[in-house]
Amino acid sequence: MTSPEAESLPADPAPEEPSQGVPSAAKPAAEAPADAAGPAAPADAASAATPAPDTVPTPEHTPPPRPEERLEKAVRVAEQALIEFEIAVETFRVEVENFSRLHHQKLGPMYTRLDELDAQIAEAKAARTGDAEDLRLAREARARVMPMPGVEELFHGWIDSEGLSPEGAAMLNDQPVRPPQRVRPSADARRLYRDLVRKAHPDLAQGEAERTRRDAFIARVNHAYTLGDEEALRALTAEWEAGPASEEQPPSRSEELYARLEWLAERKEMLTLVAKRLEDGAIGSMLRVAQDDPDGLLDQIAEQLLAEVAGRERELAALLE
């Protein structure tokens, strides 16, 4: 039998079980199982995309510079310096050339007139005195205004208006300048020639490069046979039997850079010589004097020449009176 108090108390409610897949209100969402699906996957992906602090590159982990980097930098600096130097030299060369052309165009007739007056004055003096020395000076003065001889006369036929003669070209190429010794070369020369042609004929080549090599070689063989040169044919036979020269290994990057630096230095030295010749020449010297106004210098020279022409004309007139 129950007491009245017990009957008046409400019964304890049965505990509610949480539904599957949703975290209970009594537990925070962070305590959900690690293998639970849903919002946990993006968090894992974000953490995987962020590198750990100890994987960030540090100065200690920076790769060392390549050995060629210093050479490449030196080459770039040398190339830029050479370009600037070439610009300066070429600028000065153009000024020297233009000044020379204008000098010849504007002042050339005055120089020619002076030479003619000098010759006439010398001839007038020689005609008055009849002295042998005066006659020699008159001939020299007249020779200065004579027309220049032709190219063929100057070079005795070795060079003409068409360029080098065959004999002259042979001399420049270290080829013997002599006719063949006989119509038919010797028996040994014929034998050597035939053997070489049978071995080295271009039609026996297996590729284009080999054919090119054989073409050049046979041309040398034909030239030696034309001259009947047994020594040259024997040397060509030995060369052919030795075979083609082995191909050289391509240079390394460092070797290429060193070679480039050497070429740049040689180029700079050559340009320095060119600049010195330009500066030491007559036109260059005048340009150095009148750097600010080279055109004005031409006018000054023209005035001086006109004065000299007038003086020579007065001197000649006095001699002819």
C-alpha positions as CSV (number, residue, x, y, z in Angstrom):
1,M,0.0,0.0,0.0
2,T,1.4,3.3,-1.0
3,S,1.4,6.4,1.0
4,P,-0.5,9.5,-0.2
5,E,2.7,11.4,-0.6
6,A,4.0,8.7,-3.0
7,E,0.9,8.9,-5.1
8,S,1.1,12.6,-5.3
9,L,4.8,12.7,-6.7
10,P,5.1,12.5,-10.5
11,A,6.9,9.6,-12.0
12,D,10.6,10.1,-13.3
13,P,10.6,10.6,-17.0
14,A,12.4,8.0,-19.0
15,P,15.8,9.4,-20.5
16,E,15.6,10.3,-24.2
17,E,18.2,8.7,-26.5
18,P,19.9,11.0,-29.0
19,S,19.0,10.5,-32.7
20,Q,21.7,8.9,-34.9
21,G,24.2,11.2,-36.8
22,V,23.4,14.4,-34.9
23,P,25.6,15.4,-31.9
24,S,23.9,15.6,-28.6
25,A,23.2,19.0,-27.1
26,A,25.0,17.9,-23.9
27,K,28.3,17.3,-26.0
28,P,30.1,19.8,-28.1
29,A,30.3,19.2,-31.8
30,A,34.1,19.0,-31.7
31,E,33.7,15.7,-29.8
32,A,32.1,13.9,-32.8
33,P,33.9,10.8,-33.9
34,A,36.9,11.3,-36.2
35,D,35.3,9.0,-38.9
36,A,32.0,10.8,-38.9
37,A,31.0,12.2,-42.3
38,G,30.0,15.8,-43.1
39,P,31.7,19.0,-41.9
40,A,34.9,17.3,-40.7
41,A,36.3,16.7,-44.3
42,P,36.8,20.3,-45.3
43,A,38.7,21.0,-42.1
44,D,41.0,18.1,-42.8
45,A,41.6,19.3,-46.4
46,A,42.5,22.8,-45.3
47,S,44.9,21.5,-42.7
48,A,46.6,19.3,-45.3
49,A,47.0,22.3,-47.8
50,T,48.9,24.4,-45.1
51,P,52.5,23.4,-44.9
52,A,53.9,22.6,-41.5
53,P,56.1,25.4,-40.0
54,D,59.3,23.4,-40.3
55,T,58.9,22.9,-44.1
56,V,59.0,26.6,-45.0
57,P,62.3,27.4,-47.0
58,T,64.9,29.1,-44.9
59,P,68.1,30.9,-45.9
60,E,70.0,27.8,-44.7
61,H,68.1,25.7,-47.3
62,T,68.6,28.1,-50.3
63,P,70.5,26.2,-53.0
64,P,74.1,27.5,-53.6
65,P,74.7,29.6,-56.8
66,R,75.8,27.7,-59.9
67,P,79.5,28.1,-60.7
68,E,78.6,29.6,-64.1
69,E,76.5,32.4,-62.6
70,R,79.5,34.6,-61.9
71,L,80.9,34.0,-65.4
72,E,77.5,34.8,-67.0
73,K,77.3,38.0,-65.0
74,A,80.8,39.0,-66.1
75,V,79.9,38.2,-69.8
76,R,76.8,40.4,-69.6
77,V,78.8,43.3,-68.1
78,A,81.5,43.0,-70.7
79,E,79.0,42.8,-73.5
80,Q,77.2,45.9,-72.4
81,A,80.6,47.8,-72.0
82,L,81.7,46.7,-75.4
83,I,78.4,47.9,-77.0
84,E,78.8,51.3,-75.4
85,F,82.4,51.5,-76.6
86,E,81.4,50.4,-80.1
87,I,78.8,53.1,-80.2
88,A,81.4,55.8,-79.2
89,V,83.9,54.5,-81.8
90,E,81.4,54.3,-84.6
91,T,80.0,57.7,-83.8
92,F,83.5,59.2,-84.1
93,R,84.2,57.2,-87.3
94,V,81.1,58.6,-88.9
95,E,82.1,62.1,-88.0
96,V,85.6,61.6,-89.4
97,E,84.2,60.1,-92.6
98,N,81.7,62.9,-93.1
99,F,84.3,65.6,-92.3
100,S,86.7,64.0,-94.8
101,R,84.0,63.9,-97.5
102,L,83.0,67.5,-96.9
103,H,86.6,68.5,-96.7
104,H,87.3,67.0,-100.1
105,Q,84.1,68.3,-101.6
106,K,84.4,71.9,-100.4
107,L,88.2,72.3,-100.2
108,G,89.4,69.8,-102.8
109,P,89.3,72.2,-105.7
110,M,91.2,74.8,-103.7
111,Y,94.0,72.3,-103.0
112,T,94.1,71.3,-106.7
113,R,94.4,75.0,-107.6
114,L,97.2,75.5,-105.1
115,D,99.1,72.5,-106.6
116,E,98.7,73.8,-110.1
117,L,99.9,77.3,-109.1
118,D,102.9,75.7,-107.3
119,A,103.8,73.8,-110.5
120,Q,103.5,76.9,-112.7
121,I,105.6,78.9,-110.2
122,A,108.3,76.3,-110.2
123,E,108.2,76.0,-114.0
124,A,108.5,79.8,-114.3
125,K,111.5,79.9,-112.0
126,A,113.2,77.1,-113.9
127,A,112.6,78.8,-117.2
128,R,114.2,82.0,-115.9
129,T,117.3,80.4,-114.3
130,G,117.8,77.2,-116.3
131,D,119.3,75.7,-113.2
132,A,119.2,71.9,-113.0
133,E,117.9,71.9,-109.4
134,D,115.1,74.3,-110.4
135,L,114.3,72.1,-113.4
136,R,114.1,69.0,-111.0
137,L,111.8,70.9,-108.6
138,A,109.6,72.0,-111.5
139,R,109.2,68.3,-112.7
140,E,108.3,67.2,-109.2
141,A,105.8,70.0,-108.8
142,R,104.2,69.1,-112.1
143,A,104.1,65.4,-111.2
144,R,102.0,66.2,-108.2
145,V,99.2,67.5,-110.4
146,M,99.4,64.8,-113.0
147,P,96.6,62.2,-113.1
148,M,97.0,59.1,-111.1
149,P,98.1,56.0,-113.1
150,G,95.5,53.2,-113.7
151,V,95.1,50.2,-111.4
152,E,96.7,47.9,-113.9
153,E,99.8,50.1,-114.2
154,L,100.1,50.5,-110.4
155,F,100.0,46.7,-109.8
156,H,101.8,45.6,-112.9
157,G,98.8,43.5,-114.1
158,W,98.3,41.6,-110.9
159,I,95.1,43.6,-110.2
160,D,92.8,45.1,-112.7
161,S,89.3,46.7,-112.7
162,E,87.8,43.2,-112.3
163,G,89.9,42.4,-109.2
164,L,92.7,39.9,-108.7
165,S,94.1,38.1,-111.7
166,P,94.3,34.2,-111.4
167,E,98.0,34.5,-110.7
168,G,97.5,37.0,-108.0
169,A,94.7,35.0,-106.3
170,A,97.0,31.9,-106.4
171,M,99.7,33.9,-104.6
172,L,97.3,35.0,-101.9
173,N,96.1,31.4,-101.4
174,D,99.7,30.0,-101.2
175,Q,99.2,28.1,-104.4
176,P,102.2,27.7,-106.7
177,V,102.2,30.1,-109.6
178,R,103.7,28.0,-112.3
179,P,102.6,26.1,-115.5
180,P,102.4,22.3,-115.5
181,Q,105.7,20.7,-116.1
182,R,104.5,18.5,-118.9
183,V,101.3,17.7,-120.9
184,R,100.9,14.3,-119.3
185,P,101.8,13.9,-115.7
186,S,104.3,11.1,-114.7
187,A,103.3,7.5,-114.3
188,D,103.5,7.7,-110.5
189,A,101.3,10.8,-110.5
190,R,98.8,9.0,-112.7
191,R,98.8,5.9,-110.5
192,L,98.4,7.9,-107.3
193,Y,95.6,10.0,-108.9
194,R,93.6,6.9,-110.0
195,D,94.0,5.2,-106.7
196,L,92.7,8.2,-104.8
197,V,89.8,8.7,-107.1
198,R,88.8,5.1,-106.8
199,K,88.9,5.4,-103.0
200,A,87.5,8.9,-102.5
201,H,85.0,9.4,-105.3
202,P,81.9,11.3,-104.0
203,D,79.5,8.6,-105.5
204,L,80.8,6.2,-102.9
205,A,79.5,8.4,-100.1
206,Q,76.7,7.0,-97.8
207,G,75.4,10.4,-96.7
208,E,75.2,14.1,-97.6
209,A,77.9,15.1,-95.2
210,E,80.3,12.4,-96.4
211,R,79.6,13.4,-100.0
212,T,80.5,17.0,-99.2
213,R,83.8,15.9,-97.6
214,R,84.6,13.8,-100.6
215,D,83.8,16.6,-103.1
216,A,86.2,18.9,-101.3
217,F,88.9,16.2,-101.1
218,I,88.6,15.3,-104.8
219,A,88.9,18.9,-105.8
220,R,92.3,19.0,-104.0
221,V,93.3,15.8,-105.7
222,N,92.4,17.1,-109.2
223,H,94.4,20.3,-108.5
224,A,97.5,18.4,-107.5
225,Y,97.2,16.1,-110.5
226,T,96.8,19.1,-112.8
227,L,100.1,20.4,-111.6
228,G,101.6,16.9,-111.8
229,D,102.6,17.3,-108.1
230,E,103.5,13.8,-106.9
231,E,104.4,15.0,-103.4
232,A,101.0,16.5,-103.0
233,L,99.3,13.4,-104.2
234,R,101.3,11.2,-101.8
235,A,100.3,13.6,-98.9
236,L,96.7,13.4,-100.0
237,T,96.9,9.6,-100.0
238,A,98.3,9.5,-96.5
239,E,95.5,12.0,-95.4
240,W,92.8,9.8,-96.9
241,E,94.2,6.6,-95.3
242,A,94.3,8.4,-91.9
243,G,90.5,8.9,-92.2
244,P,88.4,11.9,-91.2
245,A,89.2,13.9,-88.1
246,S,87.3,12.8,-85.1
247,E,84.5,15.1,-84.0
248,E,85.3,17.3,-81.1
249,Q,83.3,17.2,-78.0
250,P,81.1,20.3,-77.6
251,P,82.5,22.7,-75.0
252,S,81.0,23.0,-71.6
253,R,79.0,26.0,-70.5
254,S,82.0,27.4,-68.5
255,E,84.3,26.9,-71.6
256,E,81.8,28.8,-73.8
257,L,81.6,31.6,-71.3
258,Y,85.4,31.9,-71.0
259,A,85.7,31.8,-74.8
260,R,83.1,34.6,-75.0
261,L,85.0,36.7,-72.5
262,E,88.2,36.2,-74.4
263,W,86.5,37.2,-77.7
264,L,85.0,40.3,-76.0
265,A,88.5,41.3,-74.8
266,E,90.0,40.9,-78.2
267,R,87.2,42.9,-79.8
268,K,87.7,45.7,-77.3
269,E,91.5,45.7,-78.0
270,M,90.8,45.9,-81.8
271,L,88.3,48.8,-81.3
272,T,90.9,50.6,-79.2
273,L,93.4,50.4,-82.0
274,V,90.7,51.7,-84.5
275,A,89.9,54.6,-82.2
276,K,93.5,55.5,-81.8
277,R,94.1,55.5,-85.6
278,L,91.0,57.7,-86.1
279,E,92.2,60.1,-83.4
280,D,95.8,60.3,-84.6
281,G,94.8,60.9,-88.2
282,A,94.8,64.3,-89.7
283,I,91.0,64.5,-89.8
284,G,90.7,63.2,-86.3
285,S,93.2,65.7,-85.0
286,M,91.2,68.5,-86.6
287,L,88.0,67.2,-85.1
288,R,89.5,67.2,-81.6
289,V,90.4,70.8,-82.1
290,A,86.9,71.8,-83.1
291,Q,84.7,69.3,-81.1
292,D,82.0,71.9,-80.6
293,D,81.7,73.2,-84.2
294,P,83.4,71.0,-86.8
295,D,81.4,72.6,-89.7
296,G,82.8,76.0,-88.6
297,L,86.3,74.6,-88.9
298,L,85.7,73.8,-92.6
299,D,84.8,77.4,-93.2
300,Q,88.0,78.6,-91.4
301,I,90.1,76.3,-93.5
302,A,88.4,77.5,-96.7
303,E,89.2,81.1,-95.9
304,Q,92.9,80.2,-95.3
305,L,93.1,78.4,-98.6
306,L,91.5,81.2,-100.5
307,A,94.1,83.5,-99.0
308,E,96.9,81.1,-100.0
309,V,95.5,80.9,-103.6
310,A,95.5,84.7,-103.9
311,G,99.1,84.8,-102.7
312,R,100.3,82.2,-105.2
313,E,98.5,84.0,-108.0
314,R,100.3,87.2,-107.1
315,E,103.6,85.4,-107.0
316,L,103.1,83.8,-110.4
317,A,102.0,87.1,-111.9
318,A,105.2,88.7,-110.7
319,L,107.4,85.9,-112.2
320,L,105.6,86.1,-115.6
321,E,106.1,89.9,-115.9
